[in-house]
Amino acid sequence: MAKTLIRKNNTKAHTGILIGLLIIGLWFALLNFNLSFYQVDYTSPWTYLLILLQGHLYTGLFITAHDAMHGTVAPHNQKLNHFIGRLCTLLFMFNSYKTLFPKHHEHHAHAGTHEDPDFHKGNPNFWVWFFNFAKEYVTIWQILAAAVTFNLLKLVLPTENLILFWIVPSFLAMLQLFFFGTYLPHRGEHEADNPHHARSQKRNHAVAFLSCYFFGYHYEHHDSPGTPWWRLWEKKG
């Protein structure tokens, strides 16, 4: 009986690791297929579906890194937890986990205020806010690393495929993360009784997963930041 309980507890403890590795594996497998084997055909809906799917997996990389910032990917092994977080941010077009980590915790500590690095004074239109959001996180070193990698990869892979399936999906994922994780939840004025300065989308788990791995349930995330993305739906009343 004791052995059974230990096995069950270990399974729960490793769930975040397994889900994180699954997302990384799916991202890599699809990217490999898209870059090495897929023949681009602009008349085929498959081309656009593969771009969107690759973008969704890019978003999954960032969400996994985000969970690592909250210590929930490998809660009993923080070295492994942060290693997976660093790997995911690196794969997401050379983002820096070291840079993102403190800024994200500043966001949680000061959500919706002028001390929040994700907040834009005056709540401007979507594109102005997105530009400032990107400026806050995208660095010149990241751009240089992506440029060098692109020029090396195009020596052995089709340039068209690299643009469509490596670059474009990463930009789409950035838009997706900003729209569902910053703009919609934190725009506008929030009531004084809203301690997190955040709103949530309506309860629909399928839409919530497809839109941004349940992060449309954004008030719930701020209210329970230790809940991993794959259990966030449970917090939606």
C-alpha positions in Angstrom: 0.0 0.0 0.0 2.8 2.4 0.9 4.6 1.7 -2.3 1.4 2.3 -4.3 1.0 5.7 -2.5 4.6 6.7 -3.2 4.2 5.7 -6.9 1.1 7.8 -7.2 2.7 10.8 -5.5 5.8 10.5 -7.7 3.6 10.4 -10.7 1.9 13.7 -9.6 5.3 15.3 -8.9 6.5 14.4 -12.4 3.4 15.5 -14.3 4.7 19.0 -15.0 8.0 17.6 -16.2 6.3 15.2 -18.5 4.0 17.8 -19.9 6.8 20.3 -20.4 8.9 17.6 -22.2 5.9 16.7 -24.4 5.5 20.3 -25.5 9.2 20.6 -26.3 9.1 17.3 -28.2 6.1 18.2 -30.2 7.5 21.6 -31.0 10.8 20.1 -32.2 9.2 17.2 -34.2 6.8 19.5 -36.0 9.5 22.1 -36.7 11.7 19.3 -38.1 9.0 18.1 -40.4 8.1 21.7 -41.5 11.7 22.7 -42.2 13.0 19.4 -43.7 10.1 17.6 -45.4 7.2 19.9 -46.0 6.8 21.3 -49.6 5.3 24.7 -49.3 2.0 25.1 -51.2 0.2 28.4 -50.7 -3.0 26.9 -52.2 -3.1 24.2 -49.6 -4.8 24.9 -46.2 -2.2 22.6 -44.7 0.4 25.2 -45.0 -1.6 27.7 -42.9 -2.7 25.1 -40.5 1.0 24.0 -39.9 2.0 27.6 -39.4 -0.8 28.1 -36.8 0.0 24.8 -35.1 3.7 25.6 -34.9 2.8 29.0 -33.4 0.6 27.3 -30.8 3.5 25.1 -29.8 5.8 28.2 -29.6 3.2 29.6 -27.1 3.4 26.3 -25.2 7.1 26.7 -24.9 6.6 30.1 -23.3 3.8 28.9 -21.1 6.1 26.1 -19.8 8.9 28.6 -19.2 6.3 30.8 -17.4 5.3 27.9 -15.1 9.0 27.3 -14.4 9.2 30.9 -13.2 6.5 30.0 -10.7 8.4 26.8 -9.8 5.6 24.4 -10.9 7.3 22.4 -13.8 9.4 20.4 -11.4 8.3 21.5 -8.0 10.5 19.1 -6.1 13.7 19.8 -8.1 14.2 23.5 -8.7 17.4 23.0 -10.6 15.6 20.9 -13.2 12.6 23.3 -13.0 14.7 26.3 -14.0 16.7 24.3 -16.6 13.5 23.4 -18.4 12.5 27.1 -18.2 15.8 28.3 -19.6 15.6 25.7 -22.4 12.1 26.8 -23.4 13.0 30.5 -23.5 16.1 29.7 -25.5 14.0 27.7 -28.0 11.5 30.5 -28.2 13.8 32.6 -30.5 16.6 33.1 -27.9 14.6 34.7 -25.1 16.4 35.2 -21.8 15.0 33.4 -18.8 17.3 35.5 -16.6 15.7 38.7 -18.0 12.1 37.4 -18.0 12.2 35.9 -14.5 12.4 39.1 -12.4 10.2 41.1 -14.8 7.4 38.5 -14.5 7.5 38.6 -10.8 7.4 42.4 -10.9 4.3 42.0 -13.0 2.6 39.9 -10.4 3.7 42.2 -7.5 2.5 45.3 -9.3 -0.1 44.2 -11.8 -1.9 47.0 -13.7 0.2 49.7 -12.1 3.0 52.0 -13.4 5.5 49.7 -11.7 4.3 46.8 -13.8 6.7 46.2 -16.7 3.9 44.8 -18.8 1.6 47.8 -18.2 1.5 50.8 -20.5 0.5 54.2 -19.1 -2.8 55.4 -20.4 -3.8 52.0 -21.8 -3.2 52.9 -25.5 -4.4 51.0 -28.5 -3.3 47.5 -29.1 -0.4 48.1 -31.5 1.2 50.9 -29.4 1.0 48.8 -26.3 2.3 45.7 -28.2 5.3 47.8 -29.5 6.2 48.9 -26.0 5.7 45.4 -24.6 8.1 44.0 -27.3 10.6 46.8 -26.6 10.6 45.8 -22.9 11.5 42.2 -23.6 13.2 41.8 -27.0 16.9 42.6 -26.9 19.5 43.3 -29.6 21.4 40.2 -28.6 18.3 38.1 -29.1 17.9 39.6 -32.6 21.6 39.0 -33.5 21.4 35.4 -32.3 18.3 34.8 -34.4 19.9 36.4 -37.4 23.1 34.4 -37.2 21.1 31.2 -36.7 18.8 32.0 -39.6 21.8 32.6 -41.9 23.4 29.3 -40.8 20.3 27.3 -41.2 19.5 28.6 -44.7 22.7 27.0 -45.9 21.1 23.6 -45.4 17.3 24.3 -45.2 14.9 26.1 -47.6 14.8 29.8 -46.8 11.0 29.9 -47.5 10.4 27.1 -44.9 12.5 28.9 -42.3 10.6 32.1 -42.7 7.1 30.4 -42.7 7.7 27.8 -39.9 10.5 29.2 -37.7 10.1 33.0 -37.8 6.4 33.6 -38.5 5.1 31.2 -35.8 7.3 32.8 -33.2 5.9 36.2 -34.0 2.3 34.9 -34.0 3.0 33.3 -30.6 4.2 36.6 -29.2 1.0 38.2 -30.4 -1.0 35.4 -28.9 0.7 35.7 -25.6 0.4 39.5 -25.5 -3.3 39.5 -26.6 -4.6 36.9 -24.2 -2.0 37.3 -21.4 -1.6 41.0 -21.2 -3.9 43.1 -23.4 -7.3 41.5 -22.7 -6.8 40.8 -19.0 -5.1 44.1 -18.0 -6.6 46.8 -20.4 -9.0 49.4 -19.1 -9.8 50.4 -15.6 -10.4 47.8 -12.9 -12.7 48.0 -10.0 -11.2 48.8 -6.6 -12.3 45.4 -5.3 -10.2 43.6 -7.9 -6.9 43.0 -6.1 -5.1 41.7 -9.2 -6.2 44.4 -11.7 -7.1 41.5 -14.1 -10.2 40.2 -15.8 -10.9 36.7 -17.2 -12.5 35.3 -20.3 -15.8 33.5 -20.0 -15.7 29.8 -18.8 -15.1 27.6 -21.9 -12.2 25.2 -21.4 -11.8 24.3 -25.0 -11.6 28.0 -26.1 -9.4 28.8 -23.1 -6.9 26.0 -24.1 -6.8 26.8 -27.8 -6.5 30.5 -27.3 -3.6 30.5 -24.8 -3.3 27.3 -22.7 -6.0 28.5 -20.2 -4.3 31.9 -19.6 -7.5 33.6 -20.6 -8.5 32.6 -17.1 -6.1 35.4 -16.0 -7.6 36.5 -12.8 -7.5 32.9 -11.6 -3.8 32.8 -12.5 -3.0 35.9 -10.5 -5.1 34.6 -7.6 -3.3 31.2 -7.7 0.1 31.7 -9.4 1.3 28.3 -8.0 -1.2 26.5 -10.1 0.3 25.1 -13.4 -1.3 25.9 -16.7 -2.7 22.4 -17.1 -4.7 22.7 -13.8 -5.7 26.4 -14.2 -9.1 25.4 -15.6 -10.0 23.9 -12.1 -9.8 27.4 -10.6 -12.5 28.8 -13.0 -15.7 28.8 -11.1 
